[in-house]
Amino acid sequence: MCKEMLKKLYNILAISILILVLGGAFNLYFSVGYLCSILAHEAGHFYTAKYFNLKVRFGGFTPFGAFVVHEETASVKESAIIAVAGPVFGVVFALVCYFIYLLTENNTFLVLSYISVLMNLGNLIPVKPLDGGFIAEAVSPIICYLGLPLLLYLFITSERIKVKVILFIVLIIGTYQTYVLRKKYKEDKYYEIDRKFKIKLFSCYIIFLFILLVIGVIYFKILGNVADLISSIARF
């Protein structure tokens, strides 16, 4: 009981700090919208896990975002569908923000839409613990191998310390997870999946999400300098 209370207090504190810091640096719309973008993504995982009748709960916030916790899935197929639902909800939230921007011409919602697209694009990198890793393991470990050099490239080229730290952590965990997957993939029945579903899942991953998000990022960059766009809503 005491542990649960501490978790709730921590989450309340994390939300309060996030809204206070982002509200001070930008505005209230941005701070609440950023929080909603995180929760929208996690809602995708949460409600899809519920659909499969899994016990699921909101795990809480971390310095890197938020997470949900659910019981072990029956197969890699269920795991992949739960994983893909997060980016789907994230894309829907980005589109909602963009339509609000069209109605209000408030740059805050354009920035929120851009950030949501970018966050969900990053989550599609095919390396666990990212969502893309859970999707890729249902198709083939080979896809996970492609994600590791991409993470390494992003780590080397990134200029922001916080981003470098996040990418380094994901790269270490991803390398280990890919190694474990390679050993278990052919032996564990958990990874048995029919060929038709693999094709459908891979198509969804590439066409519906990955390409959609890449086009979204390119589109927003065409709109103008992203740094200037963000500066337009900053308080300082």
Secondary structure, DSSP 8 states (H G I E B T S, - for coil): -HHHHHHHHHHHHHHHHHHHHHHHHS-HHHHHHHHHHHHHHHHHHHHHHHHTT--EEEEEEETTEEEEEE---SSHHHHHHHHHHHHHHHHHHHHHHHHHHHHH--HHHHHHHHHHHHHHHHHTSSSTTSHHHHHHTTT-HHHHHHHHHHHHHHHHH---HHHHHHHHHHHHHHHHHHHHHHHHTTT-GGG---HHHHHHHHHIIIIIIIIHHHHHHHHHHHTS-HHHHHHTT---
